[in-house]
């Protein structure tokens, strides 16, 4: 198994500002703070092996990604409040991740956050198509999500192969109190990202099809052109080890239907870095 091609180690983490900009030649992972005060992590991109030999996660295949920024934490209810958006969550707590979020409402949040910072929104709110060339916020592609979750590792879990250690990194079915907890209350992965496993499962931009890996392009895959369900990743406070890991894929149909929203699903944002 090959690991990510990343030139610098996580010890190269340094604080900077998103307004300074990054070039594609940057090869170190960096903490940054957005104009609206949200912490993100700059990831330099590179090649990694996506997927596994498990059903629904195969074939394992090589993917090459461009640099991007990703939220350090899942979008919280407090972040919603700052944009004067209605908090959809079942378990109300400003420090908790937002949940009960339809995919389209996650996309709307991305657009509103882009506008707040003077960036170009990525989503067309009539068609919900994503403009990947826009400099605003969007949901991560499934490939970007897995790259961020793996954090330079090639095992099922970013902390190794032993599932008993999940409790240190994730709020999931065996250690939750039947609900989400404060964002960032467990240990981060090697990229400094919190709650990539558990707490709430996270929307990706991609439509879901079980066989997409067999026809995925190698460079910056963005998922199928159409579908009825969107990919969710990472598992939630209500899920077990089968979903709380780097490779497991699942899907949900609550794209726009407020009648089937779930208190197990939230999201985090990304934006392009070149």
Order of alpha helices (4+ residues) and beta strands (2+ residues): beta-beta-beta-beta-beta-beta-alpha-alpha-beta-alpha-beta-beta-beta-beta-beta
